């Protein structure tokens, strides 16, 4: 005797070897023996054979019109053989009964299973809804298959056009577009970005990286709402004429300097910082914009400013303007030692904006050593240079530039990149950096001395962090360091400027000690600044790779940093060279440049030869 039984959600047939009332031992068509429960047996039959039975039953099931079967079924629960009798119009043989059961079991939208061999017809409305859903799924599956085929042929489906940012930057794996793309990527062995590039979906590799950053950090765009700058109070005007030193592309001019000879032979050096805190009230519309952006975003060839242009123009220290400023004056004697200092909120005349590209050929170590002072502001710059060296030594830092780092500049014009460099610690660099360190450390101390809250940069055991508690910055060699010299470009600096001004005016500070708003600003700024810095590094890496392509570089020298990690000699590009043999750090090597990937921001290179040990 044979049986047709249910097991693991499906139907099987077997020959009975032993019948123990509640259980049976059976052997299937492959000779495998198993023990099953008697309750799972749907039918017993003698003929046809096991293999023939299943084949014939499945054919019967396939021939049954499921819609007619549903119409013929009773409204209440029923046994499968009862419905089979009704459907066939006679007492069904075992093959017909099995076929009916297979059809019932395989039609869950039409029939709900209620037990072993028992079913109930789905209500009409439920069946209609289920069939509509199934049809929708079928059409979506066909559409997904079409997408996959098109993508595999490097054709972009028209429906992808308005969904590209989601697909590229925040893929929703529940959508058929993303499912199709993943399937096509698996077939072509390409990443999503590389596949879409081959489909012509990426207008440029540059825009791919930029748009990813904007999608994640500026979802509403980089534009500004219309805002009005508040009138700031009338301020006394300083008698000095100041000048700034900035890169040629700088529009947010935060700092300027002045030099004044005093009657007693001493010098008064002024460090003047733009004062947007005078016209941007906490909680105002402009403040909300700055607090949301937290910082200007920099990238080669472009930037996204923290403040709207009309706000920047109201406070930037542009030439031939009288500008509000927060000024630190230090009086130095003939040996350039500071004998006293004072801070003021004032207006002052900006006489000139000196630019790096035109100043550097005139104001550098060679011209200083030769005593060439035949250019505008040469005496003032010479004094500031000597003072900067004095400040550097006072912080315990060496003026020896033999191991100084190189700063790289990126200039993008007409989609062509120029990468320049200068030694860190050059006269321009040192004058600006040392005077900014002096201002930030002096005002940090001012806040701490008056027990007024501020946001500090601290360093201990090599770890730099931001804190609302004053602590030394060991790397700079100062006891206090509160960023306050770039309030047009960093929100933290504007926050600190408000606190500094409250001390100078004798007013209650904007932010009290342990103010939760101050902690939130610190947290949000740290997050944004880290994100923006990473984006800037990525875009600089992108333009380094573009430079290799632009200059058609086939071979170039590099310096080994460690193991197989090298830095190219002429540009700030770092990469791993798998073919590099074991080589001591600082060794110069010759590389052959291979494939350059502007989407993954990577490049292949092969070690050709060692050149020499680098200095």
C-alpha positions as CSV (number, residue, x, y, z in Angstrom):
1,X,0.0,0.0,0.0
2,X,1.2,3.5,-0.8
3,X,0.4,6.8,0.8
4,X,0.2,10.5,-0.2
5,X,1.2,12.6,2.8
6,X,2.0,16.2,3.8
7,X,5.5,17.0,5.2
8,X,7.5,20.3,5.6
9,X,4.8,22.3,3.8
10,X,4.7,20.0,0.7
11,X,3.3,16.7,-0.5
12,X,5.2,13.4,-0.9
13,X,4.4,9.8,-1.7
14,X,5.8,6.6,-0.1
15,X,5.4,2.9,0.3
16,X,4.2,1.7,3.7
17,X,6.7,-0.7,5.4
18,X,5.1,-0.7,8.8
19,X,1.8,0.7,10.1
20,X,1.9,1.3,13.9
21,X,-1.6,3.0,14.0
22,X,-0.3,6.5,15.1
23,X,2.8,6.4,12.9
24,X,4.0,4.7,9.8
25,X,7.4,3.7,8.5
26,X,7.6,4.5,4.8
27,X,10.1,4.3,1.9
28,X,10.1,7.0,-0.8
29,X,10.9,6.7,-4.4
30,X,14.7,7.0,-3.8
31,X,14.7,4.3,-1.2
32,X,15.0,6.6,1.8
33,X,13.1,5.4,4.8
34,X,11.4,7.7,7.3
35,X,8.8,7.8,10.1
36,X,5.7,9.9,9.7
37,X,2.6,10.6,11.7
38,X,-0.6,9.0,10.6
39,X,-2.4,12.4,10.9
40,X,-0.2,13.6,8.0
41,X,-1.5,10.9,5.6
42,X,-4.0,12.5,3.1
43,X,-4.6,9.4,0.9
44,X,-3.9,5.7,0.6
45,X,-3.6,4.1,-2.8
46,X,-2.4,1.0,-4.5
47,X,-2.1,2.2,-8.1
48,X,-0.4,3.8,-10.0
49,X,3.2,3.5,-8.8
50,X,4.8,6.2,-6.7
51,X,6.6,8.1,-9.5
52,X,3.6,7.9,-11.8
53,X,1.2,9.0,-9.1
54,X,3.0,12.3,-8.4
55,X,3.4,13.1,-12.0
56,X,-0.3,12.4,-12.8
57,X,-1.5,14.3,-9.7
58,X,0.5,17.4,-10.6
59,X,-0.8,17.3,-14.1
60,X,-4.4,17.1,-12.8
61,X,-3.6,20.1,-10.5
62,X,-2.3,22.1,-13.4
63,X,-5.5,21.4,-15.4
64,X,-7.8,22.6,-12.7
65,X,-9.2,26.1,-13.2
66,X,-8.6,27.7,-9.8
67,X,-11.2,30.4,-10.3
68,X,-13.9,27.8,-11.1
69,X,-12.7,25.7,-8.2
70,X,-13.1,28.8,-5.9
71,X,-16.6,29.4,-7.3
72,X,-17.6,25.8,-6.7
73,X,-16.4,25.7,-3.1
74,X,-18.7,26.2,-0.1
75,X,-18.6,29.3,2.1
76,X,-17.7,27.3,5.2
77,X,-14.7,25.1,5.9
78,X,-14.4,21.9,3.8
79,X,-12.4,18.8,3.3
80,X,-10.4,18.7,0.1
81,X,-12.0,15.4,-1.0
82,X,-15.5,17.0,-0.6
83,X,-14.6,19.8,-2.9
84,X,-12.9,17.4,-5.3
85,X,-16.1,15.4,-5.6
86,X,-18.1,18.6,-6.3
87,X,-15.5,19.8,-8.9
88,X,-15.2,16.5,-10.8
89,X,-18.9,15.6,-10.5
90,X,-18.1,12.0,-9.4
91,X,-16.2,10.3,-6.6
92,X,-12.6,11.2,-7.5
93,X,-10.0,8.6,-7.8
94,X,-6.8,9.0,-5.6
95,X,-5.0,10.9,-8.4
96,X,-7.8,13.3,-8.8
97,X,-8.1,13.9,-5.1
98,X,-4.4,14.4,-4.8
99,X,-4.5,16.9,-7.8
100,X,-7.3,18.8,-6.1
101,X,-5.4,19.0,-2.9
102,X,-2.2,20.2,-4.6
103,X,-4.2,22.9,-6.4
104,X,-5.9,24.0,-3.1
105,X,-2.6,24.1,-1.3
106,X,-0.9,26.0,-4.1
107,X,-3.6,28.7,-4.2
108,X,-3.3,30.6,-0.9
109,X,-5.0,33.7,-2.3
110,X,-8.1,31.7,-3.2
111,X,-8.1,29.2,-0.3
112,X,-7.1,29.6,3.4
113,X,-5.7,26.5,5.0
114,X,-7.5,25.6,8.2
115,X,-5.9,22.2,9.1
116,X,-4.7,19.0,7.5
117,X,-6.6,18.8,4.3
118,X,-9.1,21.4,5.4
119,X,-9.6,24.8,3.6
120,X,-11.9,27.8,3.4
121,X,-12.6,29.9,0.4
122,X,-11.3,33.5,0.6
123,X,-14.0,36.2,0.8
124,X,-14.6,37.9,-2.6
125,X,-13.2,41.3,-1.5
126,X,-10.1,39.7,0.1
127,X,-9.5,37.6,-3.1
128,X,-9.9,40.7,-5.3
129,X,-7.4,42.6,-3.2
130,X,-4.9,39.7,-3.1
131,X,-5.1,39.2,-6.9
132,X,-4.6,42.9,-7.5
133,X,-1.5,42.8,-5.2
134,X,-0.2,39.8,-7.0
135,X,-0.7,41.5,-10.4
136,X,1.1,44.5,-9.1
137,X,4.0,42.4,-7.9
138,X,4.2,40.6,-11.3
139,X,4.3,43.9,-13.1
140,X,7.0,45.3,-10.8
141,X,9.0,42.1,-11.2
142,X,8.8,42.5,-15.0
143,X,9.8,46.2,-14.7
144,X,12.7,45.3,-12.4
145,X,13.9,42.7,-14.9
146,X,13.7,45.3,-17.6
147,X,15.8,47.7,-15.5
148,X,18.4,45.1,-14.8
149,X,18.7,44.2,-18.5
150,X,19.0,47.8,-19.5
151,X,21.7,48.5,-16.9
152,X,23.5,45.4,-17.8
153,X,23.7,46.8,-21.4
154,X,24.9,50.1,-19.9
155,X,21.7,51.9,-20.7
156,X,20.0,54.1,-18.1
157,X,16.3,53.4,-17.7
158,X,14.3,56.7,-18.2
159,X,12.6,56.1,-14.8
160,X,16.0,56.5,-13.0
161,X,16.5,60.2,-14.0
162,X,14.7,61.8,-11.1
163,X,15.8,59.2,-8.5
164,X,19.6,59.2,-9.1
165,X,20.5,60.9,-5.9
166,X,18.6,58.4,-3.8
167,X,20.0,55.5,-5.8
168,X,23.6,56.8,-5.6
169,X,23.8,58.3,-2.1
170,X,21.0,56.8,0.0
171,X,19.8,53.6,-1.7
172,X,16.5,52.2,-0.5
173,X,16.9,48.5,-1.0
174,X,13.1,48.1,-0.9
175,X,12.8,49.9,-4.3
176,X,12.9,48.0,-7.6
177,X,15.4,50.5,-8.9
178,X,18.0,49.7,-6.3
179,X,17.2,45.9,-6.5
180,X,17.8,46.1,-10.3
181,X,21.0,48.1,-9.9
182,X,22.3,45.6,-7.4
183,X,21.5,42.7,-9.7
184,X,23.2,44.5,-12.6
185,X,26.3,45.3,-10.5
186,X,26.5,41.6,-9.6
187,X,26.3,40.7,-13.3
188,X,28.8,43.2,-14.5
189,X,31.1,43.1,-11.5
190,X,31.0,46.9,-11.2
191,X,30.2,49.1,-8.3
192,X,27.0,51.2,-8.5
193,X,28.9,54.4,-9.2
194,X,31.0,52.8,-12.0
195,X,28.0,51.1,-13.6
196,X,25.9,54.3,-13.6
197,X,28.9,56.2,-15.0
198,X,29.0,53.7,-17.9
199,X,25.3,54.4,-18.4
200,X,26.0,58.1,-18.7
201,X,24.2,59.0,-15.5
202,X,27.1,60.9,-13.9
203,X,27.7,64.3,-15.6
204,X,31.1,64.4,-14.1
205,X,33.2,62.6,-11.5
206,X,33.7,65.9,-9.7
207,X,29.9,66.5,-9.4
208,X,29.5,62.9,-8.2
209,X,31.6,63.7,-5.1
210,X,30.3,67.2,-4.6
211,X,26.6,66.2,-4.9
212,X,27.1,63.3,-2.5
213,X,28.4,65.8,0.1
214,X,25.6,68.3,-0.6
215,X,23.0,65.5,-0.5
216,X,24.1,64.5,2.9
217,X,24.9,67.9,4.5
218,X,22.9,70.5,2.5
219,X,19.7,68.7,1.5
220,X,17.9,72.0,1.1
221,X,20.7,73.5,-1.1
222,X,23.5,75.9,-0.4
223,X,21.5,79.1,-1.0
224,X,20.5,81.5,1.7
225,X,17.1,83.1,2.6
226,X,16.9,86.8,2.4
227,X,18.2,88.4,5.6
228,X,18.9,91.9,6.8
229,X,21.9,92.8,8.8
230,X,21.1,94.6,12.1
231,X,22.6,98.0,12.8
232,X,25.5,97.8,15.2
233,X,26.1,100.4,17.9
234,X,28.3,103.4,17.1
235,X,31.9,102.7,18.0
236,X,34.9,104.9,18.5
237,X,37.3,105.0,15.5
238,X,40.9,103.9,15.9
239,X,43.6,106.2,14.6
240,X,45.5,103.4,12.9
241,X,45.4,102.2,9.3
242,X,45.3,98.4,9.1
243,X,46.1,95.9,6.3
244,X,45.2,92.3,5.9
245,X,47.2,89.4,4.4
246,X,45.1,86.7,2.7
247,X,44.9,84.3,-0.2
248,X,43.8,85.9,-3.5
249,X,40.4,84.1,-3.3
250,X,39.5,85.1,0.2
251,X,36.4,87.1,0.6
252,X,35.7,86.5,4.3
253,X,38.6,88.7,5.5
254,X,38.6,88.1,9.3
255,X,41.9,89.6,10.4
256,X,44.1,92.6,9.8
257,X,47.1,94.2,11.4
258,X,48.5,97.6,12.3
259,X,51.8,98.9,13.5
260,X,52.3,102.2,15.3
261,X,55.5,103.8,16.6
262,X,55.0,105.3,20.1
263,X,56.6,108.4,21.5
264,X,58.7,106.5,23.9
265,X,60.2,104.3,21.2
266,X,58.0,101.3,21.8
267,X,55.7,99.9,19.1
268,X,52.0,99.2,19.3
269,X,51.0,96.2,17.3
270,X,47.3,95.8,16.5
271,X,45.5,92.5,15.7
272,X,42.1,93.4,14.4
273,X,39.4,90.8,14.0
274,X,36.1,91.3,12.1
275,X,33.2,91.7,14.5
276,X,30.0,90.1,13.1
277,X,28.9,89.5,16.7
278,X,28.0,93.1,16.8
279,X,25.3,92.7,14.2
280,X,24.2,89.1,14.6
281,X,22.1,88.6,17.7
282,X,21.8,85.2,19.3
283,X,18.7,83.5,18.0
284,X,18.3,85.8,15.1
285,X,17.6,84.5,11.5
286,X,21.3,85.0,10.6
287,X,22.5,83.3,13.8
288,X,20.2,80.4,13.0
289,X,21.9,80.1,9.5
290,X,25.4,80.2,11.0
291,X,24.5,77.8,13.8
292,X,23.1,75.3,11.2
293,X,26.2,75.5,8.9
294,X,28.8,76.0,11.7
295,X,31.6,76.7,9.3
296,X,32.5,77.7,5.8
297,X,33.2,74.6,3.7
298,X,36.3,74.7,1.6
299,X,37.2,72.8,-1.5
300,X,39.7,73.4,-4.4
301,X,38.1,76.0,-6.7
302,X,35.1,76.7,-4.6
303,X,33.6,77.2,-1.1
304,X,30.3,77.3,0.7
305,X,30.2,80.2,3.0
306,X,28.8,80.0,6.6
307,X,27.2,83.4,6.2
308,X,25.1,85.1,3.4
309,X,27.1,87.4,1.1
310,X,25.4,90.6,2.3
311,X,26.3,89.7,5.9
312,X,29.9,88.9,4.9
313,X,30.2,92.2,3.1
314,X,28.9,94.1,6.1
315,X,31.7,92.9,8.3
316,X,34.6,91.7,6.1
317,X,37.7,93.8,6.5
318,X,37.8,95.0,2.9
319,X,40.3,97.7,1.7
320,X,39.1,101.4,1.7
321,X,36.4,100.7,4.3
322,X,35.9,101.6,7.9
323,X,35.0,98.4,9.6
324,X,33.8,97.3,13.1
325,X,36.5,95.2,14.7
326,X,37.5,93.5,17.9
327,X,41.1,94.6,18.4
328,X,44.0,93.3,20.5
329,X,46.8,95.9,21.0
330,X,50.1,94.7,22.3
331,X,52.9,97.2,23.2
332,X,56.4,95.9,22.6
333,X,59.7,97.4,23.6
334,X,62.9,97.6,21.5
335,X,63.6,93.9,22.1
336,X,60.0,93.1,21.0
337,X,59.0,91.9,24.5
338,X,55.3,92.6,25.3
339,X,55.1,95.2,28.0
340,X,51.3,95.6,28.1
341,X,48.2,94.8,26.1
342,X,44.6,95.9,25.8
343,X,41.5,94.8,23.9
344,X,38.9,97.2,22.3
345,X,35.7,97.2,20.4
346,X,36.1,99.8,17.7
347,X,36.0,100.9,14.1
348,X,39.1,101.2,12.0
349,X,40.1,102.0,8.5
350,X,41.4,99.1,6.3
351,X,44.0,100.6,4.1
352,X,44.9,97.5,2.0
353,X,44.3,93.9,1.4
354,X,47.6,92.3,0.7
355,X,47.4,89.0,-1.3
356,X,49.7,86.0,-1.1
357,X,50.4,85.7,-4.8
358,X,51.7,89.3,-5.1
359,X,53.3,89.6,-1.6
360,X,55.2,86.4,-1.4
361,X,57.8,87.3,-4.2
362,X,58.5,90.5,-2.2
363,X,58.2,89.3,1.4
364,X,60.2,86.1,1.9
365,X,63.2,84.8,3.7
366,X,65.6,85.8,0.8
367,X,64.4,89.4,0.6
368,X,64.4,89.7,4.4
369,X,68.0,88.4,4.6
370,X,69.0,90.8,1.8
371,X,67.4,93.7,3.5
372,X,65.1,94.5,0.6
373,X,62.3,96.6,2.0
374,X,61.3,98.5,-1.2
375,X,57.6,97.6,-1.3
376,X,54.4,98.7,0.4
377,X,54.2,97.9,4.1
378,X,57.7,96.5,4.1
379,X,58.8,98.2,7.4
380,X,55.6,97.0,9.1
381,X,56.0,93.5,7.8
382,X,59.6,93.3,8.8
383,X,58.6,94.3,12.4
384,X,55.8,91.8,12.4
385,X,58.2,89.1,11.1
386,X,60.7,89.8,13.9
387,X,57.9,89.9,16.4
388,X,56.5,86.6,15.1
389,X,59.9,84.9,15.6
390,X,59.9,86.3,19.2
391,X,56.5,84.9,19.8
392,X,57.4,81.5,18.3
393,X,60.5,81.3,20.5
394,X,58.4,82.3,23.6
395,X,56.2,79.3,23.0
396,X,59.2,77.1,23.1
397,X,59.2,76.4,19.3
398,X,62.2,76.3,17.0
399,X,62.5,78.7,14.1
400,X,64.4,76.0,12.1
401,X,62.5,75.2,8.9
402,X,64.7,72.4,7.8
403,X,62.0,69.8,8.8
404,X,59.0,72.1,8.2
405,X,56.0,70.8,6.4
406,X,54.9,71.9,3.0
407,X,51.6,73.6,2.5
408,X,49.9,73.0,-0.8
409,X,47.6,75.4,-2.7
410,X,45.0,74.4,-5.2
411,X,43.8,76.7,-7.9
412,X,41.1,75.5,-10.3
413,X,40.4,77.6,-13.4
414,X,38.5,76.4,-16.5
415,X,38.5,72.9,-15.1
416,X,42.3,72.8,-14.9
417,X,44.1,72.4,-11.7
418,X,47.3,74.1,-10.6
419,X,48.9,72.8,-7.4
420,X,51.4,75.1,-5.7
421,X,53.4,74.8,-2.5
422,X,55.3,76.8,0.0
423,X,57.3,75.8,3.1
424,X,55.2,76.1,6.2
425,X,56.9,78.8,8.4
426,X,57.5,81.1,5.5
427,X,57.3,84.8,6.6
428,X,53.8,85.3,5.4
429,X,52.6,82.1,7.0
430,X,54.5,82.7,10.3
431,X,53.4,86.3,10.7
432,X,49.7,85.5,10.3
433,X,49.8,82.2,12.4
434,X,51.8,83.7,15.3
435,X,49.6,86.7,15.6
436,X,46.4,84.6,15.5
437,X,47.9,82.3,18.2
438,X,48.6,85.4,20.2
439,X,45.0,86.7,19.8
440,X,43.4,83.4,20.5
441,X,45.5,82.6,23.6
442,X,45.1,86.2,24.9
443,X,41.4,86.2,24.6
444,X,41.1,82.7,25.9
445,X,43.0,83.8,29.0
446,X,40.7,86.9,29.3
447,X,37.6,84.7,29.4
448,X,39.2,82.3,31.9
449,X,40.4,85.2,34.2
450,X,36.9,86.6,34.3
451,X,35.3,83.2,34.8
452,X,33.3,83.6,31.6
453,X,32.4,80.5,29.6
454,X,34.1,79.9,26.3
455,X,35.0,77.1,23.8
456,X,38.6,76.1,23.9
457,X,40.9,74.0,21.8
458,X,43.1,71.9,24.1
459,X,45.8,69.3,23.6
460,X,47.1,66.8,26.1
461,X,49.4,63.9,25.3
462,X,48.9,64.6,21.6
463,X,45.1,64.4,21.7
464,X,43.4,67.6,20.5
465,X,39.8,68.2,21.5
466,X,37.3,71.0,22.1
467,X,36.2,71.9,25.6
468,X,34.3,74.5,27.6
469,X,36.9,74.2,30.3
470,X,40.2,76.1,29.8
471,X,43.3,73.9,29.5
472,X,46.7,74.1,27.9
473,X,47.3,73.4,24.2
474,X,50.6,71.5,24.5
475,X,51.3,71.5,20.8
476,X,51.1,75.2,20.5
477,X,52.8,75.8,23.9
478,X,50.0,78.1,25.3
479,X,48.0,77.9,28.5
480,X,44.8,79.0,26.8
481,X,43.6,78.7,23.2
482,X,40.1,79.8,22.3
483,X,39.3,80.1,18.6
484,X,38.1,83.7,18.1
485,X,40.1,85.0,15.1
486,X,37.8,83.7,12.3
487,X,34.2,84.7,13.2
488,X,33.1,85.1,9.6
489,X,34.1,81.5,8.9
490,X,33.6,79.5,12.1
491,X,30.6,79.7,14.4
492,X,32.7,78.8,17.5
493,X,34.7,82.0,16.9
494,X,31.6,84.1,16.8
495,X,30.3,82.5,20.0
496,X,33.6,83.3,21.7
497,X,33.6,86.8,20.3
498,X,30.2,87.4,22.0
499,X,31.7,86.3,25.3
500,X,34.8,88.4,24.9
501,X,32.7,91.5,24.1
502,X,30.6,90.9,27.1
503,X,33.7,91.0,29.3
504,X,35.0,94.2,27.6
505,X,31.6,95.9,28.0
506,X,31.0,94.7,31.5
507,X,27.7,93.0,30.4
508,X,26.3,89.6,31.4
509,X,27.7,87.0,29.0
510,X,25.5,85.5,26.3
511,X,26.3,82.0,27.5
512,X,26.5,81.2,31.2
513,X,28.8,78.6,32.8
514,X,27.5,75.1,32.1
515,X,25.0,76.5,29.6
516,X,23.5,73.5,27.7
517,X,23.4,75.6,24.5
518,X,27.2,76.0,24.7
519,X,27.7,72.2,24.9
520,X,25.3,71.7,22.0
521,X,27.3,74.3,19.9
522,X,30.6,72.5,20.8
523,X,29.1,69.1,19.8
524,X,27.5,70.3,16.6
525,X,30.6,72.3,15.5
526,X,32.9,69.4,16.2
527,X,30.7,67.1,14.1
528,X,30.4,69.6,11.2
529,X,34.0,70.6,11.2
530,X,35.1,67.0,11.0
531,X,32.8,66.3,8.2
532,X,33.8,69.4,6.2
533,X,37.5,68.7,6.7
534,X,37.1,65.1,5.4
535,X,35.3,66.4,2.4
536,X,38.0,69.0,1.7
537,X,40.7,66.2,1.9
538,X,38.7,64.1,-0.4
539,X,38.3,66.9,-3.0
540,X,42.0,67.7,-2.7
541,X,42.7,64.0,-3.4
542,X,40.4,64.2,-6.4
543,X,42.2,67.1,-7.9
544,X,45.6,65.5,-7.3
545,X,44.4,62.5,-9.4
546,X,43.0,64.9,-12.0
547,X,46.4,66.6,-12.0
548,X,48.1,63.3,-12.8
549,X,45.7,62.9,-15.8
550,X,46.0,66.5,-16.9
551,X,49.8,66.4,-16.9
552,X,49.8,63.0,-18.4
553,X,52.2,61.7,-15.7
554,X,53.5,58.3,-16.5
555,X,56.4,58.2,-14.0
556,X,57.0,60.2,-10.9
557,X,59.0,60.2,-7.7
558,X,57.6,59.5,-4.3
559,X,58.7,59.3,-0.7
560,X,58.2,56.1,1.4
561,X,56.2,56.9,4.6
562,X,56.0,53.4,6.0
563,X,55.8,49.9,4.7
564,X,54.1,50.2,1.2
565,X,52.6,53.7,1.9
566,X,54.1,56.5,-0.2
567,X,53.5,60.2,-0.8
568,X,54.1,61.6,-4.3
569,X,56.9,64.1,-4.5
570,X,55.2,67.1,-6.1
571,X,51.6,66.8,-4.9
572,X,49.9,65.8,-1.6
573,X,48.8,62.4,-2.8
574,X,49.3,59.4,-0.6
575,X,48.7,55.8,-1.7
576,X,49.7,52.2,-1.2
577,X,52.0,50.5,-3.7
578,X,51.7,46.7,-3.4
579,X,54.8,46.1,-5.5
580,X,57.0,48.2,-3.3
581,X,59.8,46.0,-1.8
582,X,60.8,46.4,1.9
583,X,62.1,49.9,1.9
584,X,63.2,52.2,4.8
585,X,61.0,55.3,5.4
586,X,62.0,58.5,3.7
587,X,63.5,56.7,0.8
588,X,62.7,58.3,-2.6
589,X,61.4,55.8,-5.1
590,X,60.4,56.0,-8.8
591,X,56.9,54.9,-9.6
592,X,55.1,54.1,-12.8
593,X,51.6,55.4,-12.7
594,X,48.8,53.0,-13.8
595,X,45.0,53.3,-13.8
596,X,43.4,56.2,-12.0
597,X,40.0,55.9,-10.6
598,X,38.3,59.2,-10.0
599,X,35.2,57.7,-8.5
600,X,37.0,55.6,-5.8
601,X,39.7,58.3,-5.5
602,X,42.4,55.7,-6.0
603,X,45.3,55.0,-8.3
604,X,47.5,52.1,-9.3
605,X,51.2,52.4,-9.4
606,X,54.2,50.1,-9.8
607,X,57.6,50.4,-8.1
608,X,60.3,51.0,-10.7
609,X,63.4,51.7,-8.7
610,X,64.8,53.3,-5.6
611,X,66.2,56.8,-6.1
612,X,67.9,57.8,-2.9
613,X,67.2,58.4,0.8
614,X,65.2,61.6,1.1
615,X,66.2,64.4,3.4
